[in-house]
Amino acid sequence: MKKLIYTTLILLSVCFTAQAQKTDRGISIDNFRTGITSETLDIRFDLKASDLKINCDGQLVMEFAVESADRRLILPVVVYSGKQRYHYERRREALSDSYHVQPYHIYKGVKNNKTYKLDYNISIPYYTWMMHASITYREYVHDCSGENHAGDGVLTADLNPAPVYVEPEIWKPDPALFANLVGFLDPEVEEVKARASMLELRINFPVNVTEVRPTYMGNPVELARADSLVGLLVSNSLIDIRGVNIRGYASPEGTYTNNERLARGRSEGFKKYMISKHPGNDYIRDARTSWVAEDWEGFGRMVEADNTIAQKQDVLAIVNDPNIAPDTKDKMLQNIVWWSSNYKIILKEMYPLLRRIELTVDYTIKNLTDAQARELLYIDPGMLSLDEMLRVARFYEPGSKQYREVYEIAAKQFPNNVVANNNAAAALLQEGNTVAALAYLEKIGDRESSYINLGAYYYISGDLDRALEYFNKAKAAGIPQGEHNLRLATPVQK
């Protein structure tokens, strides 16, 4: 059922002071007012200064700020400066290497018998921490003794907005709010980027032979894969190889003793081949070898995945039982009808898939500069940590195609990472793409870190009740953006 609600105007809050204020130095502040929208905080007031008693070497600085319990944003200052002091400050700034914020206005050569009036009017980005912030002022006097704090005060103690109402209409999501409703998470910095590349190689051996024969059957193709992996890693200046592991697997037919000999011999035979191909590589020379004499675990996975096998559970009960000796398993399986009637197929089609060499190279990747990260993101994203990827996003305009692509690449590279999936969903929701965003949100599930974007998803989808439900959950969980989103998304009723 469609809902009749009262929507909020672009101007969310207007605040006026009851009367003028006068500072310790005699400056009058009048007609103070603020305006808050979903994106900006507008501040405006009138300043009137007279009889300042500033000599030519002195200066009075009026500093204004937006303050919360733990943050303070200084606004452009107003400066009343004596003639000599003005020139002195300009020379000092010209000779300084530090950055100087441009004052709102500078009065040069202030005279004691003159009145100075100023309409102070600025607009700054509005952030959630400003919701209940105050606006304050401080006065500083500069003279030959240095800088002295001369006074302070509060222009408004709370920027809490008061909504303005208009006539009722049927509610619908406001696209202008999409970008403000989503939430991005910061990833943990990956101090050491440890990685491993593994190849499963189908090296063919003649019966009872452990020596690698490079030209035998399909070996040229498989060995080329191994040589390519090692070559690429060794030649990459951003990679430090930490170790190489070689593991040989044999299939269960025959005796366990002979299968262990074959698995061990073929693992060591493959190492000898790799040493001959890479004679100067210490990592290959020091490679660790291991072996699995009979890969019953791998065979069990094959049986589990094949729904055409009759008596599957009977076979698995024997195959997966760690208390049955390997040679005994083979004999017991002969008593199962399916096994005995399909044994030729097992020998020809299933067992050969268990005979393999696993080549694993462990390595670390050096930390990347922003320029390196931008270059590698699209050609080799595996070289980047998640925090390096998200640094690249800062180079693009939020809401742009490139901005969204960075987050989607990150989620593809780290498919099980909560931060990566959350941020990919947020980037898509900024564009209003709820279908693609939902795929990432479903990976995260219903958890505190996803409340903001789940609420944004439902808001953009047109389900206001579910949106407010999740924003309230976020608020209850202590997530500041929950209250911010409730204020933006909640329709205001008269």
C-alpha positions as CSV (number, residue, x, y, z in Angstrom):
1,M,0.0,0.0,0.0
2,K,1.3,3.4,-0.9
3,K,2.1,5.7,2.0
4,L,1.1,9.4,2.4
5,I,4.0,11.1,4.2
6,Y,5.4,14.5,4.7
7,T,8.7,14.9,2.9
8,T,11.6,17.1,4.1
9,L,12.6,20.1,2.1
10,I,16.2,20.5,1.0
11,L,16.7,22.9,3.9
12,L,16.6,20.5,6.9
13,S,17.3,23.1,9.7
14,V,17.3,26.8,10.3
15,C,18.6,28.2,13.6
16,F,18.5,31.9,14.8
17,T,20.0,33.4,17.9
18,A,17.6,35.3,20.2
19,Q,19.9,38.4,20.7
20,A,23.2,39.9,19.7
21,Q,26.4,39.0,21.5
22,K,29.3,41.2,22.4
23,T,32.8,39.7,22.8
24,D,35.4,40.5,25.5
25,R,37.1,42.9,23.0
26,G,33.8,44.7,22.2
27,I,33.0,43.1,18.8
28,S,29.2,42.7,18.3
29,I,27.9,39.5,16.7
30,D,24.3,39.8,15.5
31,N,21.8,38.0,13.2
32,F,23.5,34.7,13.7
33,R,21.8,31.9,11.7
34,T,22.7,28.5,10.3
35,G,21.2,26.3,7.6
36,I,21.7,22.6,7.3
37,T,21.1,20.4,4.2
38,S,22.1,16.8,3.6
39,E,25.4,18.1,2.2
40,T,26.2,21.5,3.6
41,L,26.3,23.6,6.7
42,D,25.7,27.3,6.0
43,I,26.7,29.8,8.7
44,R,26.0,33.5,8.6
45,F,26.1,36.5,11.0
46,D,27.0,40.2,11.1
47,L,30.2,41.5,12.8
48,K,30.4,45.1,14.0
49,A,33.7,46.3,15.5
50,S,34.4,49.8,16.8
51,D,36.9,51.4,19.2
52,L,39.2,48.4,19.0
53,K,42.2,50.2,20.5
54,I,44.7,48.4,18.2
55,N,48.0,50.2,17.6
56,C,50.0,50.0,14.4
57,D,52.0,47.1,15.7
58,G,49.0,45.1,17.0
59,Q,46.4,42.7,15.6
60,L,43.1,41.1,16.7
61,V,42.1,37.8,15.2
62,M,38.6,36.5,15.5
63,E,38.6,32.7,15.1
64,F,35.3,30.7,14.6
65,A,34.9,26.9,14.8
66,V,32.5,24.0,14.7
67,E,33.1,21.9,17.7
68,S,31.9,18.5,19.0
69,A,33.1,16.5,22.0
70,D,36.2,15.2,20.1
71,R,36.5,17.3,17.0
72,R,37.1,21.0,16.2
73,L,36.9,22.5,12.6
74,I,38.4,26.0,12.4
75,L,36.6,28.3,10.0
76,P,38.3,31.2,8.1
77,V,39.3,33.9,10.5
78,V,38.6,37.7,10.5
79,V,41.7,39.8,11.1
80,Y,41.8,43.4,12.4
81,S,45.4,44.5,11.8
82,G,47.5,47.6,12.4
83,K,49.4,48.9,9.4
84,Q,52.9,47.7,10.5
85,R,51.6,44.4,11.8
86,Y,49.8,43.7,8.5
87,H,53.1,44.1,6.5
88,Y,55.0,42.1,9.1
89,E,52.5,39.1,8.8
90,R,52.5,39.2,5.0
91,R,56.3,39.0,5.0
92,R,56.3,36.2,7.5
93,E,53.9,34.2,5.5
94,A,55.8,34.7,2.3
95,L,59.0,33.4,3.9
96,S,57.4,30.4,5.6
97,D,57.2,27.0,4.0
98,S,54.0,26.1,5.9
99,Y,50.5,26.3,4.5
100,H,48.4,29.3,5.6
101,V,44.6,29.2,5.6
102,Q,43.2,32.2,3.7
103,P,41.4,34.5,6.2
104,Y,37.8,35.4,5.5
105,H,38.7,39.1,5.6
106,I,41.6,41.2,6.7
107,Y,41.2,44.8,7.8
108,K,44.5,46.7,7.1
109,G,45.5,49.7,9.2
110,V,42.6,49.6,11.6
111,K,41.8,53.0,13.2
112,N,40.4,53.3,16.7
113,N,37.7,55.9,15.8
114,K,36.3,53.9,12.9
115,T,33.5,51.2,12.8
116,Y,34.0,48.0,10.8
117,K,31.0,46.0,9.6
118,L,31.1,42.6,8.0
119,D,28.6,40.1,6.7
120,Y,30.2,36.7,7.5
121,N,28.7,34.1,5.2
122,I,30.2,30.7,4.5
123,S,29.1,27.2,3.4
124,I,31.1,24.1,4.4
125,P,30.5,20.3,3.9
126,Y,28.2,18.8,6.5
127,Y,29.4,15.7,8.3
128,T,27.6,13.4,10.7
129,W,29.8,14.4,13.6
130,M,28.4,18.0,13.3
131,M,24.8,16.8,14.2
132,H,24.9,18.1,17.8
133,A,28.0,20.3,17.5
134,S,28.3,23.9,18.7
135,I,29.7,27.0,17.0
136,T,32.2,28.9,19.0
137,Y,34.6,31.9,18.7
138,R,37.9,32.8,20.2
139,E,39.8,36.1,20.2
140,Y,43.5,36.4,20.0
141,V,45.6,39.6,20.4
142,H,49.0,39.8,18.6
143,D,51.4,42.4,19.8
144,C,55.1,42.8,20.7
145,S,54.7,40.3,23.5
146,G,53.4,37.6,21.2
147,E,50.0,35.9,20.8
148,N,47.5,36.1,23.7
149,H,44.1,34.5,24.2
150,A,41.7,37.4,24.8
151,G,38.3,35.8,25.1
152,D,35.9,33.2,23.8
153,G,32.2,32.3,23.6
154,V,29.5,30.1,22.1
155,L,27.3,31.3,19.2
156,T,25.1,28.2,19.3
157,A,25.4,25.2,21.6
158,D,23.6,22.7,19.4
159,L,23.2,22.4,15.7
160,N,20.3,19.9,16.1
161,P,18.1,20.5,13.1
162,A,14.5,21.3,13.2
163,P,12.6,20.0,10.2
164,V,10.5,22.1,8.0
165,Y,7.2,20.7,6.7
166,V,5.4,20.8,3.4
167,E,2.2,19.3,2.1
168,P,1.8,15.5,2.1
169,E,2.7,13.4,-0.9
170,I,3.3,9.8,-1.8
171,W,6.8,8.8,-0.5
172,K,9.5,7.7,-2.9
173,P,13.2,7.3,-2.5
174,D,15.2,10.4,-3.2
175,P,18.2,9.7,-5.5
176,A,20.0,12.8,-4.1
177,L,20.3,10.9,-0.8
178,F,21.7,7.7,-2.1
179,A,25.4,8.7,-1.8
180,N,24.8,10.0,1.8
181,L,23.0,6.8,3.0
182,V,25.7,4.2,2.1
183,G,28.6,3.3,4.3
184,F,32.2,2.4,3.5
185,L,34.4,0.4,5.8
186,D,38.2,0.8,6.3
187,P,40.2,-2.4,5.8
188,E,42.9,-3.5,8.2
189,V,46.4,-2.7,6.8
190,E,48.1,-5.9,5.6
191,E,51.6,-5.4,7.0
192,V,53.0,-8.5,5.3
193,K,51.4,-9.5,2.0
194,A,52.0,-13.3,2.2
195,R,50.8,-15.2,-0.9
196,A,51.1,-18.7,-2.3
197,S,50.8,-19.9,-5.9
198,M,49.9,-23.6,-6.4
199,L,49.9,-25.7,-9.6
200,E,48.4,-29.2,-9.8
201,L,50.5,-30.9,-12.4
202,R,49.5,-34.2,-14.2
203,I,53.0,-35.5,-14.8
204,N,52.9,-38.9,-16.5
205,F,55.3,-41.7,-15.5
206,P,55.8,-45.1,-17.0
207,V,54.8,-48.0,-14.7
208,N,57.0,-48.1,-11.6
209,V,59.3,-45.3,-12.9
210,T,60.0,-42.2,-10.7
211,E,62.2,-40.2,-13.0
212,V,60.5,-37.3,-14.9
213,R,60.7,-37.8,-18.6
214,P,60.1,-34.4,-20.2
215,T,58.9,-35.6,-23.6
216,Y,56.7,-38.5,-22.3
217,M,52.9,-38.2,-23.2
218,G,51.5,-34.8,-22.0
219,N,54.5,-33.9,-19.9
220,P,55.8,-31.0,-22.1
221,V,52.6,-29.0,-21.5
222,E,52.6,-29.7,-17.7
223,L,56.3,-29.0,-17.2
224,A,56.0,-25.8,-19.2
225,R,53.4,-24.6,-16.7
226,A,55.7,-25.3,-13.8
227,D,58.6,-23.5,-15.5
228,S,56.4,-20.5,-16.3
229,L,55.2,-20.1,-12.7
230,V,58.7,-20.2,-11.3
231,G,60.1,-17.9,-14.0
232,L,57.4,-15.3,-13.5
233,L,57.8,-15.2,-9.8
234,V,61.6,-15.1,-9.9
235,S,61.7,-12.3,-12.4
236,N,59.3,-10.0,-10.6
237,S,61.2,-7.4,-8.6
238,L,58.2,-6.8,-6.3
239,I,58.2,-10.5,-5.1
240,D,60.4,-12.1,-2.5
241,I,60.1,-16.0,-2.7
242,R,60.0,-17.6,0.8
243,G,59.9,-21.2,-0.1
244,V,59.0,-24.0,-2.6
245,N,57.0,-27.1,-1.7
246,I,56.6,-30.2,-3.9
247,R,54.2,-32.9,-3.0
248,G,53.7,-36.2,-4.9
249,Y,50.4,-38.2,-4.9
250,A,49.9,-41.8,-5.8
251,S,46.6,-43.7,-6.4
252,P,45.5,-46.6,-4.1
253,E,45.9,-49.6,-6.4
254,G,48.7,-52.0,-5.5
255,T,50.4,-52.3,-2.1
256,Y,50.9,-49.3,0.2
257,T,54.6,-49.9,0.4
258,N,55.1,-49.7,-3.4
259,N,52.8,-46.7,-3.7
260,E,54.7,-44.8,-1.0
261,R,57.9,-45.5,-2.9
262,L,56.4,-44.2,-6.1
263,A,54.9,-41.0,-4.4
264,R,58.1,-40.2,-2.7
265,G,60.3,-41.0,-5.7
266,R,58.2,-39.0,-8.1
267,S,58.2,-36.0,-5.7
268,E,62.0,-36.1,-5.5
269,G,62.3,-36.9,-9.2
270,F,60.3,-33.7,-10.0
271,K,62.5,-31.7,-7.8
272,K,65.6,-33.0,-9.6
273,Y,64.0,-32.0,-12.9
274,M,63.3,-28.5,-11.6
275,I,66.8,-28.1,-10.4
276,S,68.1,-29.0,-13.8
277,K,65.9,-26.4,-15.4
278,H,66.7,-23.7,-12.8
279,P,70.3,-24.5,-11.8
280,G,70.9,-21.1,-10.1
281,N,67.7,-21.0,-8.1
282,D,68.4,-21.6,-4.4
283,Y,64.7,-21.9,-3.7
284,I,64.3,-24.8,-6.0
285,R,67.5,-26.4,-4.7
286,D,66.1,-26.1,-1.1
287,A,62.6,-27.1,-2.0
288,R,60.8,-29.2,0.6
289,T,59.4,-32.5,-0.7
290,S,56.5,-34.5,0.7
291,W,54.2,-37.3,-0.5
292,V,50.9,-39.0,-0.1
293,A,51.2,-42.7,-0.7
294,E,47.5,-43.4,-1.4
295,D,45.2,-40.5,-1.8
296,W,42.0,-42.0,-0.3
297,E,40.9,-38.5,0.7
298,G,40.9,-37.3,-2.8
299,F,39.1,-40.5,-4.0
300,G,36.5,-40.0,-1.3
301,R,35.8,-36.5,-2.7
302,M,35.4,-37.9,-6.2
303,V,32.9,-40.5,-5.0
304,E,31.0,-37.9,-2.9
305,A,30.6,-35.7,-6.0
306,D,29.4,-38.5,-8.3
307,N,25.6,-39.0,-7.9
308,T,25.6,-41.9,-10.4
309,I,27.4,-44.3,-8.0
310,A,25.3,-47.0,-6.5
311,Q,26.1,-48.0,-2.9
312,K,27.9,-44.6,-2.4
313,Q,27.5,-44.6,1.3
314,D,28.9,-48.2,1.6
315,V,32.0,-47.1,-0.4
316,L,32.5,-43.9,1.6
317,A,32.2,-45.7,4.9
318,I,35.3,-47.8,4.0
319,V,37.2,-45.0,2.1
320,N,36.8,-42.4,4.9
321,D,37.5,-44.7,7.9
322,P,40.9,-43.7,9.3
323,N,41.1,-46.9,11.4
324,I,41.2,-49.2,8.3
325,A,44.7,-49.9,6.9
326,P,45.1,-48.9,3.3
327,D,45.7,-52.4,1.9
328,T,42.7,-53.6,3.9
329,K,40.5,-51.0,2.4
330,D,41.3,-52.2,-1.1
331,K,40.2,-55.8,-0.1
332,M,37.1,-54.7,1.6
333,L,36.0,-52.6,-1.3
334,Q,36.2,-55.7,-3.6
335,N,33.1,-57.1,-1.6
336,I,30.9,-54.2,-2.8
337,V,29.0,-55.0,-6.0
338,W,29.4,-51.5,-7.5
339,W,33.1,-51.6,-6.9
340,S,33.8,-55.0,-8.3
341,S,31.6,-54.4,-11.4
342,N,33.2,-51.0,-12.2
343,Y,36.7,-51.7,-11.2
344,K,38.1,-51.3,-14.7
345,I,36.4,-47.9,-15.0
346,I,37.9,-46.9,-11.6
347,L,41.4,-47.9,-12.7
348,K,41.1,-46.2,-16.1
349,E,39.1,-43.0,-15.3
350,M,39.2,-42.3,-11.5
351,Y,42.6,-43.4,-10.2
352,P,44.7,-41.6,-12.9
353,L,43.2,-38.2,-11.6
354,L,44.7,-38.9,-8.2
355,R,48.3,-39.2,-9.5
356,R,49.7,-35.7,-9.5
357,I,52.4,-33.4,-8.4
358,E,51.5,-30.2,-6.4
359,L,54.0,-27.4,-6.8
360,T,53.5,-24.6,-4.3
361,V,55.6,-21.4,-4.2
362,D,55.3,-19.2,-1.0
363,Y,56.2,-15.6,-1.4
364,T,55.7,-12.1,-0.1
365,I,54.9,-9.0,-2.1
366,K,56.5,-5.6,-1.4
367,N,54.3,-2.7,-0.4
368,L,53.3,-0.7,-3.4
369,T,53.3,3.1,-4.0
370,D,50.0,4.6,-5.1
371,A,51.3,4.9,-8.7
372,Q,52.3,1.2,-8.7
373,A,48.9,0.2,-7.2
374,R,47.0,2.1,-9.9
375,E,49.1,0.5,-12.7
376,L,48.7,-3.1,-11.3
377,L,45.1,-2.9,-10.3
378,Y,43.8,-3.8,-13.8
379,I,46.6,-6.0,-15.0
380,D,47.6,-8.0,-11.9
381,P,45.2,-7.3,-8.9
382,G,46.7,-10.2,-7.0
383,M,49.7,-8.0,-6.3
384,L,47.7,-5.5,-4.2
385,S,46.4,-5.8,-0.6
386,L,42.9,-4.7,0.0
387,D,44.0,-1.4,1.6
388,E,46.2,-0.7,-1.4
389,M,43.2,-1.2,-3.7
390,L,41.0,1.1,-1.7
391,R,43.7,3.8,-1.8
392,V,43.4,3.7,-5.6
393,A,39.7,4.5,-5.3
394,R,40.5,7.9,-3.8
395,F,41.9,9.0,-7.1
396,Y,38.5,8.8,-8.7
397,E,35.3,10.8,-8.3
398,P,32.8,9.0,-6.0
399,G,29.9,7.7,-8.1
400,S,32.1,7.4,-11.2
401,K,32.5,4.2,-13.2
402,Q,36.2,4.0,-12.3
403,Y,35.4,4.5,-8.6
404,R,32.9,1.6,-8.6
405,E,35.2,-0.6,-10.6
406,V,37.9,-0.4,-8.0
407,Y,35.6,-1.7,-5.3
408,E,34.3,-4.5,-7.6
409,I,37.8,-5.6,-8.4
410,A,38.6,-5.7,-4.7
411,A,35.5,-7.8,-4.0
412,K,36.5,-10.2,-6.7
413,Q,40.0,-10.5,-5.5
414,F,38.9,-10.9,-1.8
415,P,35.6,-12.8,-2.3
416,N,35.2,-13.7,1.4
417,N,36.2,-10.4,2.9
418,V,33.5,-8.5,4.7
419,V,35.0,-5.1,4.0
420,A,35.5,-5.8,0.3
421,N,31.9,-7.0,-0.2
422,N,30.5,-4.2,1.9
423,N,32.3,-1.5,0.0
424,A,31.5,-3.0,-3.4
425,A,27.8,-3.0,-2.4
426,A,28.1,0.7,-1.2
427,A,29.7,1.8,-4.5
428,L,26.9,0.2,-6.5
429,L,24.2,1.5,-4.2
430,Q,25.5,5.0,-4.8
431,E,24.5,4.5,-8.5
432,G,21.1,3.0,-7.4
433,N,22.1,-0.5,-8.7
434,T,20.3,-2.6,-6.1
435,V,20.4,-5.8,-8.1
436,A,24.2,-6.0,-8.3
437,A,24.7,-4.7,-4.8
438,L,22.4,-7.4,-3.3
439,A,24.8,-10.1,-4.5
440,Y,27.6,-8.6,-2.3
441,L,25.3,-7.9,0.7
442,E,24.1,-11.6,0.7
443,K,27.7,-12.7,1.1
444,I,28.0,-10.6,4.2
445,G,24.7,-11.6,5.8
446,D,22.8,-9.8,8.5
447,R,25.5,-8.4,10.8
448,E,26.3,-5.1,12.4
449,S,28.8,-4.0,9.7
450,S,26.2,-4.4,7.0
451,Y,23.3,-2.6,8.8
452,I,23.9,0.7,7.1
453,N,24.1,-0.7,3.5
454,L,21.2,-3.0,4.1
455,G,19.2,0.0,5.1
456,A,20.4,1.9,2.1
457,Y,19.5,-1.1,-0.1
458,Y,15.9,-1.2,1.2
459,Y,15.6,2.6,1.0
460,I,16.7,2.7,-2.7
461,S,14.4,-0.3,-3.4
462,G,11.4,1.6,-2.1
463,D,10.9,-0.3,1.2
464,L,11.1,2.5,3.7
465,D,10.0,0.4,6.7
466,R,12.8,-2.1,6.3
467,A,15.3,0.8,5.6
468,L,14.4,2.5,8.9
469,E,14.5,-0.9,10.7
470,Y,18.2,-1.3,9.7
471,F,19.1,2.3,10.4
472,N,17.6,1.9,13.9
473,K,19.6,-1.3,14.3
474,A,22.7,0.6,13.4
475,K,21.9,3.3,15.8
476,A,21.3,0.8,18.6
477,A,24.6,-0.9,17.8
478,G,26.4,2.5,18.4
479,I,27.1,3.2,14.7
480,P,27.0,7.0,14.3
481,Q,25.7,6.9,10.7
482,G,22.6,5.1,11.9
483,E,21.2,8.3,13.5
484,H,22.4,10.4,10.5
485,N,20.6,8.1,8.1
486,L,17.4,8.1,10.2
487,R,17.4,11.9,10.1
488,L,17.8,11.9,6.3
489,A,15.5,9.1,5.5
490,T,12.6,9.5,8.0
491,P,9.7,11.3,6.5
492,V,8.6,14.2,8.8
493,Q,5.0,14.2,9.9
494,K,3.0,17.2,11.1
